[in-house]
Amino acid sequence: MANISWFSRIIWGGLLLAILFLFISPLLSKLGIMNFSAAFIGLAIGGGLALIAAIVSVFGLIRPLRDQGRLNTFIAFIGGLAIAGFLGYTVLSAMAKPPIHDISTDLDNKPQFETLAPREYPDGQLFTDVQRKALQQVGYRKLKPLVVSEPVGRVTAAAAQVLEGMGLRIEALDEPKGHVEATDSTFWFGFKDDMVVRVTTTEGGRSIVDARSVSRVGIGDVGANAKRIEAFLDQLGKRLAQD
């Protein structure tokens, strides 16, 4: 540290403070000490500090610093730019997703929760049911039920095993009925999302697997629910094909 100039120390101080905000904010939210809105503000502060550190580093790079000082400043510039760029990309990706938090493979007859109580849309909802349906159809047009030849009980048991393998906690399981409910918790913020799986029989004796995933907080879900359903159906299909 003795060979680092005061200018580089200021830049690195801001960068380390930014990293601290980026790690502490989600952790406090996960522990229930801070609500998710405040945690997002913490992330924004961290991203802003990282961007400021990168911008200030530019001025350092054009100053007549010693080789060691120039190297430290350049590393800080790359670090700040990388952090700010990653957060910016994440925000833009989130904005590109439909602002809905209830995703299902069957929009006309959604699988229903019996044990868990999924969050309903608030009274001041932004969209009608028809609009939300259209948003999902446009945003997640590839999302569809899984059709397999195995009987309902076997498919339901396999579905529960796949969900557990994905890290979800099984809350309800009725194999003969073809019903599974589970809860997922995100790694960083600890957000809770509820999922229900419904397995029904077709006239031809095949089984149709429908899944629904609902976030407990937020207006949108940044595509997390659709991604979870797609991963579940993909893994279930592969598991049944191997058995």
C-alpha positions in Angstrom: 0.0 0.0 0.0 3.0 2.3 0.6 3.7 2.4 -3.2 0.1 3.3 -4.1 -0.5 7.0 -4.7 -3.2 8.9 -2.8 -5.1 9.2 -6.1 -5.2 5.4 -6.6 -6.2 4.9 -3.0 -9.2 7.1 -3.4 -10.3 5.2 -6.5 -9.7 1.8 -4.9 -11.6 3.0 -1.8 -14.6 3.9 -3.9 -14.4 0.6 -5.8 -14.2 -1.5 -2.6 -17.1 0.5 -1.2 -19.1 -0.3 -4.3 -18.3 -4.0 -3.9 -19.4 -3.9 -0.3 -22.8 -2.4 -1.2 -23.2 -5.1 -3.9 -22.6 -7.9 -1.4 -24.1 -6.5 1.8 -27.4 -5.3 0.3 -28.6 -8.7 -1.0 -27.4 -10.4 2.2 -29.3 -8.0 4.5 -32.4 -8.6 2.3 -32.0 -12.4 2.6 -31.7 -12.1 6.4 -34.8 -10.0 6.6 -33.0 -7.0 8.0 -33.6 -4.9 4.9 -36.6 -5.0 2.5 -36.0 -5.8 -1.1 -36.7 -2.2 -2.3 -34.0 -0.9 0.0 -31.6 -3.7 -1.2 -32.2 -2.6 -4.8 -31.3 0.9 -3.8 -28.1 -0.4 -2.3 -27.3 -2.2 -5.5 -27.9 1.0 -7.4 -25.5 2.9 -5.1 -22.9 0.2 -5.5 -23.2 0.4 -9.3 -23.0 4.2 -9.2 -19.9 4.1 -7.1 -18.3 1.6 -9.4 -19.1 3.8 -12.4 -17.7 6.9 -10.7 -14.5 5.0 -9.8 -14.1 4.0 -13.5 -14.7 7.6 -14.7 -12.3 9.1 -12.2 -9.7 6.4 -13.2 -9.8 7.8 -16.7 -8.4 11.1 -15.4 -5.8 9.1 -13.5 -4.6 7.4 -16.6 -3.9 10.6 -18.4 -2.0 12.1 -15.4 1.8 11.7 -15.2 1.8 8.8 -12.7 4.6 6.4 -12.0 4.3 3.0 -13.8 3.0 1.3 -10.6 0.4 4.0 -10.1 -0.8 3.8 -13.7 -1.2 0.0 -13.4 -3.2 0.3 -10.2 -5.4 3.0 -11.8 -5.9 0.9 -14.9 -7.0 -2.1 -12.9 -9.4 0.0 -10.9 -10.8 1.4 -14.2 -11.4 -2.2 -15.6 -12.9 -3.3 -12.3 -15.3 -0.3 -12.0 -16.3 -0.6 -15.6 -16.9 -4.3 -15.3 -19.2 -3.9 -12.2 -21.1 -1.0 -13.7 -21.5 -2.8 -17.0 -22.7 -6.0 -15.4 -25.3 -4.2 -13.4 -26.4 -2.1 -16.4 -26.7 -5.3 -18.5 -28.8 -6.9 -15.8 -31.1 -3.9 -15.5 -31.6 -3.8 -19.3 -32.2 -7.6 -19.4 -34.8 -7.2 -16.6 -36.6 -4.4 -18.5 -36.8 -6.6 -21.6 -38.8 -9.2 -19.7 -42.6 -8.9 -19.3 -43.6 -7.1 -16.0 -45.5 -10.1 -14.7 -44.8 -12.5 -11.8 -47.3 -15.4 -12.4 -46.2 -17.7 -15.2 -48.0 -20.9 -16.3 -47.9 -23.4 -19.1 -51.7 -23.3 -19.2 -53.0 -19.8 -19.3 -56.7 -20.8 -19.7 -56.8 -23.2 -16.8 -53.8 -22.5 -14.5 -52.7 -25.2 -12.0 -54.1 -24.3 -8.6 -52.4 -24.2 -5.3 -54.0 -26.1 -2.5 -51.5 -25.9 0.3 -49.5 -22.7 -0.5 -51.2 -19.3 -1.0 -49.7 -17.6 -4.0 -49.6 -13.8 -4.0 -52.4 -12.3 -6.0 -52.1 -9.2 -8.2 -52.8 -6.0 -6.2 -55.9 -4.0 -6.6 -54.0 -1.3 -8.6 -52.7 -3.9 -11.0 -51.1 -2.6 -14.2 -52.7 -5.1 -16.5 -55.9 -7.1 -16.9 -55.9 -10.9 -17.1 -56.2 -10.7 -20.9 -53.2 -8.3 -21.1 -51.1 -10.5 -18.8 -51.9 -13.5 -20.9 -50.8 -11.7 -24.0 -47.6 -10.5 -22.3 -46.7 -14.1 -21.5 -47.5 -15.4 -24.9 -45.2 -12.8 -26.5 -42.4 -12.9 -23.9 -42.4 -16.7 -23.4 -43.9 -18.2 -26.5 -41.9 -21.4 -26.3 -43.3 -22.2 -22.8 -45.7 -25.2 -23.2 -46.7 -28.4 -21.2 -44.8 -31.6 -21.3 -46.5 -34.6 -22.8 -45.2 -38.1 -21.8 -46.3 -41.7 -22.0 -45.8 -42.7 -18.4 -48.7 -42.9 -15.9 -49.7 -40.0 -13.6 -48.4 -41.4 -10.4 -45.0 -42.2 -11.8 -44.7 -38.8 -13.5 -45.7 -37.0 -10.3 -43.2 -38.9 -8.2 -40.5 -38.0 -10.7 -41.6 -34.4 -10.8 -41.1 -34.1 -7.0 -37.7 -35.7 -7.3 -36.7 -33.2 -10.0 -37.9 -30.2 -8.0 -35.9 -31.4 -5.0 -32.9 -31.8 -7.2 -33.3 -28.2 -8.3 -33.2 -27.1 -4.7 -36.9 -26.5 -4.2 -38.6 -27.6 -0.9 -41.6 -29.9 -1.4 -44.7 -28.5 0.4 -47.3 -30.9 -0.9 -47.3 -34.1 -2.8 -50.2 -36.3 -4.0 -49.0 -38.8 -6.5 -52.3 -40.5 -7.4 -53.9 -37.0 -7.9 -50.9 -35.7 -9.9 -50.3 -32.7 -7.7 -47.0 -31.2 -6.4 -46.4 -27.9 -4.6 -42.9 -26.5 -3.8 -41.1 -23.4 -2.8 -37.9 -22.0 -4.2 -35.5 -19.5 -2.6 -33.1 -17.4 -4.6 -29.4 -17.5 -3.6 -28.6 -13.8 -3.2 -31.8 -12.0 -2.0 -33.6 -15.1 -0.7 -36.7 -14.3 -2.7 -39.5 -16.9 -2.3 -41.2 -18.3 -5.4 -44.0 -20.8 -5.2 -44.5 -23.5 -7.8 -47.3 -26.0 -8.5 -47.2 -29.0 -10.9 -50.3 -30.6 -12.3 -50.3 -34.0 -14.1 -53.4 -35.1 -15.9 -54.3 -38.0 -18.3 -55.2 -37.5 -21.9 -57.8 -39.6 -23.7 -55.0 -41.6 -25.3 -53.6 -42.5 -21.9 -50.6 -40.2 -22.0 -49.8 -37.7 -19.2 -49.7 -33.9 -19.6 -47.5 -32.0 -17.2 -48.4 -28.4 -16.5 -46.4 -26.1 -14.2 -47.0 -22.7 -12.7 -44.5 -20.5 -10.8 -45.4 -17.4 -8.8 -43.1 -14.8 -7.2 -44.0 -13.5 -3.7 -42.6 -10.0 -4.2 -42.2 -7.6 -7.1 -44.3 -6.7 -10.1 -42.1 -8.6 -12.5 -39.8 -11.5 -12.0 -36.9 -10.8 -14.4 -37.9 -14.0 -16.3 -37.0 -16.2 -13.3 -40.4 -18.1 -13.2 -40.4 -19.0 -16.9 -36.7 -20.0 -16.6 -37.6 -22.2 -13.6 -40.5 -23.9 -15.4 -38.4 -24.5 -18.6 -35.6 -26.1 -16.5 -38.0 -28.2 -14.6 -39.8 -29.6 -17.7 -36.6 -30.2 -19.5 -35.1 -32.1 -16.6 -38.3 -34.1 -16.0 -38.5 -35.1 -19.7 -34.8 -36.3 -19.6 -35.4 -38.2 -16.3 -38.4 -40.0 -17.6 -36.7 -40.9 -20.8 -33.8 -42.5 -18.9 -36.0 -44.5 -16.5 
